[in-house]
Amino acid sequence: MLVAVRLVLLWVVLLAGAGAGISGDAATQIT
């Protein structure tokens, strides 16, 4: 279940920061 939540969070981050260069930063904060 936790893995699914993390995947969803990653998806949101990638979609929100796609092409904005934020994806890497947010991913580092989530992990």
mmCIF file as gemmi writes it, N, C-alpha and C atoms, coordinates in Angstrom:
data_model
loop_
_atom_site.group_PDB
_atom_site.id
_atom_site.type_symbol
_atom_site.label_atom_id
_atom_site.label_alt_id
_atom_site.label_comp_id
_atom_site.label_asym_id
_atom_site.label_entity_id
_atom_site.label_seq_id
_atom_site.pdbx_PDB_ins_code
_atom_site.Cartn_x
_atom_site.Cartn_y
_atom_site.Cartn_z
_atom_site.occupancy
_atom_site.B_iso_or_equiv
_atom_site.pdbx_formal_charge
_atom_site.auth_seq_id
_atom_site.auth_asym_id
_atom_site.pdbx_PDB_model_num
ATOM 1 N N . MET Axp A 1 ? 0.844 -1.199 0 1 0 ? 1 A 1
ATOM 2 C CA . MET Axp A 1 ? 0 0 0 1 0 ? 1 A 1
ATOM 3 C C . MET Axp A 1 ? 0.885 1.257 0 1 0 ? 1 A 1
ATOM 4 N N . LEU Axp A 2 ? 1.92 1.266 0.848 1 0 ? 2 A 1
ATOM 5 C CA . LEU Axp A 2 ? 2.81 2.435 0.885 1 0 ? 2 A 1
ATOM 6 C C . LEU Axp A 2 ? 3.498 2.631 -0.458 1 0 ? 2 A 1
ATOM 7 N N . VAL Axp A 3 ? 3.837 1.532 -1.101 1 0 ? 3 A 1
ATOM 8 C CA . VAL Axp A 3 ? 4.5 1.642 -2.408 1 0 ? 3 A 1
ATOM 9 C C . VAL Axp A 3 ? 3.568 2.31 -3.405 1 0 ? 3 A 1
ATOM 10 N N . ALA Axp A 4 ? 2.295 1.941 -3.377 1 0 ? 4 A 1
ATOM 11 C CA . ALA Axp A 4 ? 1.314 2.533 -4.299 1 0 ? 4 A 1
ATOM 12 C C . ALA Axp A 4 ? 1.198 4.037 -4.046 1 0 ? 4 A 1
ATOM 13 N N . VAL Axp A 5 ? 1.179 4.406 -2.787 1 0 ? 5 A 1
ATOM 14 C CA . VAL Axp A 5 ? 1.081 5.842 -2.455 1 0 ? 5 A 1
ATOM 15 C C . VAL Axp A 5 ? 2.284 6.591 -2.984 1 0 ? 5 A 1
ATOM 16 N N . ARG Axp A 6 ? 3.45 5.997 -2.826 1 0 ? 6 A 1
ATOM 17 C CA . ARG Axp A 6 ? 4.662 6.659 -3.304 1 0 ? 6 A 1
ATOM 18 C C . ARG Axp A 6 ? 4.658 6.777 -4.83 1 0 ? 6 A 1
ATOM 19 N N . LEU Axp A 7 ? 4.139 5.749 -5.503 1 0 ? 7 A 1
ATOM 20 C CA . LEU Axp A 7 ? 4.057 5.813 -6.963 1 0 ? 7 A 1
ATOM 21 C C . LEU Axp A 7 ? 3.128 6.941 -7.39 1 0 ? 7 A 1
ATOM 22 N N . VAL Axp A 8 ? 2.001 7.068 -6.699 1 0 ? 8 A 1
ATOM 23 C CA . VAL Axp A 8 ? 1.052 8.142 -7.032 1 0 ? 8 A 1
ATOM 24 C C . VAL Axp A 8 ? 1.702 9.507 -6.813 1 0 ? 8 A 1
ATOM 25 N N . LEU Axp A 9 ? 2.413 9.651 -5.704 1 0 ? 9 A 1
ATOM 26 C CA . LEU Axp A 9 ? 3.078 10.924 -5.421 1 0 ? 9 A 1
ATOM 27 C C . LEU Axp A 9 ? 4.101 11.233 -6.509 1 0 ? 9 A 1
ATOM 28 N N . LEU Axp A 10 ? 4.84 10.209 -6.913 1 0 ? 10 A 1
ATOM 29 C CA . LEU Axp A 10 ? 5.833 10.421 -7.968 1 0 ? 10 A 1
ATOM 30 C C . LEU Axp A 10 ? 5.158 10.857 -9.256 1 0 ? 10 A 1
ATOM 31 N N . TRP Axp A 11 ? 4.017 10.231 -9.582 1 0 ? 11 A 1
ATOM 32 C CA . TRP Axp A 11 ? 3.273 10.591 -10.79 1 0 ? 11 A 1
ATOM 33 C C . TRP Axp A 11 ? 2.854 12.046 -10.742 1 0 ? 11 A 1
ATOM 34 N N . VAL Axp A 12 ? 2.312 12.46 -9.578 1 0 ? 12 A 1
ATOM 35 C CA . VAL Axp A 12 ? 1.866 13.854 -9.438 1 0 ? 12 A 1
ATOM 36 C C . VAL Axp A 12 ? 3.044 14.803 -9.618 1 0 ? 12 A 1
ATOM 37 N N . VAL Axp A 13 ? 4.168 14.45 -9.01 1 0 ? 13 A 1
ATOM 38 C CA . VAL Axp A 13 ? 5.351 15.301 -9.112 1 0 ? 13 A 1
ATOM 39 C C . VAL Axp A 13 ? 5.813 15.395 -10.557 1 0 ? 13 A 1
ATOM 40 N N . LEU Axp A 14 ? 5.858 14.266 -11.237 1 0 ? 14 A 1
ATOM 41 C CA . LEU Axp A 14 ? 6.328 14.27 -12.622 1 0 ? 14 A 1
ATOM 42 C C . LEU Axp A 14 ? 5.39 15.072 -13.508 1 0 ? 14 A 1
ATOM 43 N N . LEU Axp A 15 ? 4.083 14.908 -13.298 1 0 ? 15 A 1
ATOM 44 C CA . LEU Axp A 15 ? 3.11 15.632 -14.119 1 0 ? 15 A 1
ATOM 45 C C . LEU Axp A 15 ? 3.161 17.129 -13.824 1 0 ? 15 A 1
ATOM 46 N N . ALA Axp A 16 ? 3.322 17.467 -12.554 1 0 ? 16 A 1
ATOM 47 C CA . ALA Axp A 16 ? 3.321 18.892 -12.178 1 0 ? 16 A 1
ATOM 48 C C . ALA Axp A 16 ? 4.612 19.577 -12.604 1 0 ? 16 A 1
ATOM 49 N N . GLY Axp A 17 ? 5.743 18.873 -12.479 1 0 ? 17 A 1
ATOM 50 C CA . GLY Axp A 17 ? 7.029 19.507 -12.797 1 0 ? 17 A 1
ATOM 51 C C . GLY Axp A 17 ? 7.608 19.049 -14.134 1 0 ? 17 A 1
ATOM 52 N N . ALA Axp A 18 ? 6.781 18.509 -14.992 1 0 ? 18 A 1
ATOM 53 C CA . ALA Axp A 18 ? 7.276 18.03 -16.293 1 0 ? 18 A 1
ATOM 54 C C . ALA Axp A 18 ? 7.787 19.205 -17.12 1 0 ? 18 A 1
ATOM 55 N N . GLY Axp A 19 ? 9.065 19.153 -17.474 1 0 ? 19 A 1
ATOM 56 C CA . GLY Axp A 19 ? 9.63 20.203 -18.307 1 0 ? 19 A 1
ATOM 57 C C . GLY Axp A 19 ? 9.912 21.473 -17.52 1 0 ? 19 A 1
ATOM 58 N N . ALA Axp A 20 ? 9.624 21.48 -16.209 1 0 ? 20 A 1
ATOM 59 C CA . ALA Axp A 20 ? 9.861 22.679 -15.408 1 0 ? 20 A 1
ATOM 60 C C . ALA Axp A 20 ? 11.133 22.533 -14.585 1 0 ? 20 A 1
ATOM 61 N N . GLY Axp A 21 ? 11.695 21.321 -14.57 1 0 ? 21 A 1
ATOM 62 C CA . GLY Axp A 21 ? 12.926 21.1 -13.813 1 0 ? 21 A 1
ATOM 63 C C . GLY Axp A 21 ? 12.655 20.908 -12.329 1 0 ? 21 A 1
ATOM 64 N N . ILE Axp A 22 ? 11.369 20.822 -11.951 1 0 ? 22 A 1
ATOM 65 C CA . ILE Axp A 22 ? 11.028 20.675 -10.529 1 0 ? 22 A 1
ATOM 66 C C . ILE Axp A 22 ? 10.942 19.193 -10.156 1 0 ? 22 A 1
ATOM 67 N N . SER Axp A 23 ? 10.729 18.343 -11.148 1 0 ? 23 A 1
ATOM 68 C CA . SER Axp A 23 ? 10.538 16.92 -10.886 1 0 ? 23 A 1
ATOM 69 C C . SER Axp A 23 ? 11.687 16.343 -10.054 1 0 ? 23 A 1
ATOM 70 N N . GLY Axp A 24 ? 12.903 16.655 -10.412 1 0 ? 24 A 1
ATOM 71 C CA . GLY Axp A 24 ? 14.055 16.126 -9.685 1 0 ? 24 A 1
ATOM 72 C C . GLY Axp A 24 ? 14.069 16.597 -8.24 1 0 ? 24 A 1
ATOM 73 N N . ASP Axp A 25 ? 13.82 17.886 -8.028 1 0 ? 25 A 1
ATOM 74 C CA . ASP Axp A 25 ? 13.831 18.439 -6.673 1 0 ? 25 A 1
ATOM 75 C C . ASP Axp A 25 ? 12.757 17.786 -5.818 1 0 ? 25 A 1
ATOM 76 N N . ALA Axp A 26 ? 11.537 17.735 -6.325 1 0 ? 26 A 1
ATOM 77 C CA . ALA Axp A 26 ? 10.426 17.17 -5.562 1 0 ? 26 A 1
ATOM 78 C C . ALA Axp A 26 ? 10.672 15.691 -5.279 1 0 ? 26 A 1
ATOM 79 N N . ALA Axp A 27 ? 11.181 14.977 -6.267 1 0 ? 27 A 1
ATOM 80 C CA . ALA Axp A 27 ? 11.447 13.544 -6.077 1 0 ? 27 A 1
ATOM 81 C C . ALA Axp A 27 ? 12.461 13.34 -4.95 1 0 ? 27 A 1
ATOM 82 N N . THR Axp A 28 ? 13.443 14.219 -4.886 1 0 ? 28 A 1
ATOM 83 C CA . THR Axp A 28 ? 14.453 14.1 -3.827 1 0 ? 28 A 1
ATOM 84 C C . THR Axp A 28 ? 13.828 14.356 -2.462 1 0 ? 28 A 1
ATOM 85 N N . GLN Axp A 29 ? 12.885 15.29 -2.398 1 0 ? 29 A 1
ATOM 86 C CA . GLN Axp A 29 ? 12.238 15.6 -1.121 1 0 ? 29 A 1
ATOM 87 C C . GLN Axp A 29 ? 11.345 14.451 -0.681 1 0 ? 29 A 1
ATOM 88 N N . ILE Axp A 30 ? 10.63 13.825 -1.63 1 0 ? 30 A 1
ATOM 89 C CA . ILE Axp A 30 ? 9.705 12.742 -1.286 1 0 ? 30 A 1
ATOM 90 C C . ILE Axp A 30 ? 10.47 11.529 -0.762 1 0 ? 30 A 1
ATOM 91 N N . THR Axp A 31 ? 11.576 11.194 -1.418 1 0 ? 31 A 1
ATOM 92 C CA . THR Axp A 31 ? 12.28 9.988 -1.03 1 0 ? 31 A 1
ATOM 93 C C . THR Axp A 31 ? 12.891 10.101 0.345 1 0 ? 31 A 1
